[in-house]
């Protein structure tokens, strides 16, 4: 995971990092590709193996990851992740941030700094 801190032209401090949800995708997929023979009764039920609770399928635009921008007052997501984001200059990174879509904060408590 890459991580950068930068200041935009208004003086706002932003943190940027890439989010790659591959681990989440593995948890949601059915990993048993072939039926296997076991010496004990199968206790799992198909209805219980469906994605429930906080694990939800990602939309196709987020499946390959996104670039997250976070400031004290704003959070944004950019997809797809620009290949040069870790090495580009601050103005280019600010441009990526401006083109990112606002994201709803997942936290219910105030952010800690």
C-alpha positions as MATLAB code, in Angstrom:
seq = 'XXXXXXXXXXXXXXXXXXXXXXXXXXXXXXXXXXXXXXXXXXXXXXXXXXXXXXXXXXXXXXXXXXXXXXXXXXXXXXXXXXXXXXXXXXXXXXXXXXXXXXXXXXXXXXXXX';
ca = [
       0.000    0.000    0.000;
       1.351    3.396   -1.004;
       0.823    6.476    1.160;
       1.440   10.203    0.626;
       0.734   13.474    2.398;
       0.445   16.670    0.345;
      -0.938   20.202    0.573;
      -3.264   21.482   -2.141;
      -3.148   25.021   -3.568;
      -5.567   26.190   -0.837;
      -3.227   24.951    1.906;
      -5.374   21.959    2.877;
      -3.438   18.920    4.046;
      -4.454   15.696    2.340;
      -3.492   12.101    2.908;
      -3.630    9.776   -0.076;
      -3.384    5.992   -0.164;
      -4.383    3.165   -2.446;
      -7.004    0.617   -1.448;
      -6.743   -2.827   -3.025;
      -9.701   -4.981   -1.915;
      -8.313   -8.340   -3.028;
      -8.541   -9.876    0.466;
     -12.205   -8.886    0.735;
     -12.944  -10.416   -2.640;
     -11.406  -13.712   -1.554;
     -13.615  -13.802    1.538;
     -16.739  -13.254   -0.557;
     -16.009  -15.872   -3.204;
     -16.932  -19.507   -2.962;
     -13.525  -21.126   -2.619;
     -14.752  -24.686   -3.038;
     -14.555  -25.150   -6.761;
     -15.143  -28.881   -6.735;
     -17.259  -30.943   -4.432;
     -15.137  -32.788   -1.946;
     -15.966  -35.961   -0.115;
     -15.715  -35.694    3.657;
     -16.207  -38.353    6.303;
     -18.601  -36.247    8.349;
     -21.984  -34.639    7.606;
     -21.913  -31.195    5.947;
     -23.193  -28.678    8.493;
     -22.884  -25.601    6.352;
     -25.957  -24.391    4.542;
     -25.886  -22.398    1.325;
     -28.139  -19.677    2.750;
     -25.691  -19.077    5.619;
     -22.722  -18.835    3.267;
     -24.099  -15.825    1.427;
     -22.540  -12.436    2.034;
     -24.256  -10.926    5.048;
     -23.661   -8.048    7.422;
     -20.818   -5.702    6.618;
     -19.351   -7.676    3.687;
     -21.056   -6.460    0.548;
     -20.080   -6.991   -3.060;
     -18.058   -4.162   -4.560;
     -19.389   -2.367   -7.581;
     -17.472   -3.014  -10.756;
     -15.818    0.412  -10.575;
     -14.234   -0.366   -7.203;
     -13.359   -4.008   -7.743;
      -9.811   -3.200   -8.905;
      -9.192   -0.726   -6.097;
      -9.291    3.022   -5.657;
      -7.194    5.920   -4.496;
      -8.462    7.427   -1.256;
      -7.974   11.115   -0.422;
      -8.654   12.243    3.135;
      -8.504   15.699    4.725;
      -9.902   17.041    7.974;
     -13.194   17.920    6.250;
     -13.416   15.764    3.157;
     -12.924   12.234    1.859;
     -12.778   11.282   -1.812;
     -12.214    8.206   -4.004;
     -10.649    7.973   -7.424;
     -10.910    4.982   -9.689;
      -9.048    3.620  -11.493;
      -5.835    4.236   -9.571;
      -3.480    6.367  -11.701;
      -0.252    4.406  -12.274;
       1.967    7.398  -11.429;
       0.230    8.578   -8.255;
       3.062    7.560   -5.909;
       5.706    9.457   -7.888;
       3.860   12.382   -9.517;
       4.262   15.983   -8.376;
       1.970   17.649   -5.835;
       0.013   19.567   -8.519;
      -0.733   16.378  -10.438;
      -1.785   14.668   -7.211;
      -4.031   17.641   -6.436;
      -5.595   17.241   -9.892;
      -6.321   13.601   -9.131;
      -7.857   14.661   -5.822;
     -10.077   17.255   -7.496;
     -11.342   14.696  -10.003;
     -12.093   12.145   -7.266;
     -15.685   11.465   -6.204;
     -16.756   12.513   -2.681;
     -17.102    9.511   -0.376;
     -19.240    9.170    2.695;
     -17.197    8.772    5.855;
     -17.549    5.288    7.315;
     -16.787    6.403   10.845;
     -19.476    7.301   13.338;
     -17.092    8.887   15.816;
     -15.072   12.077   15.216;
     -11.763   11.686   13.422;
      -8.658   11.623   15.535;
      -5.565   13.547   14.464;
];
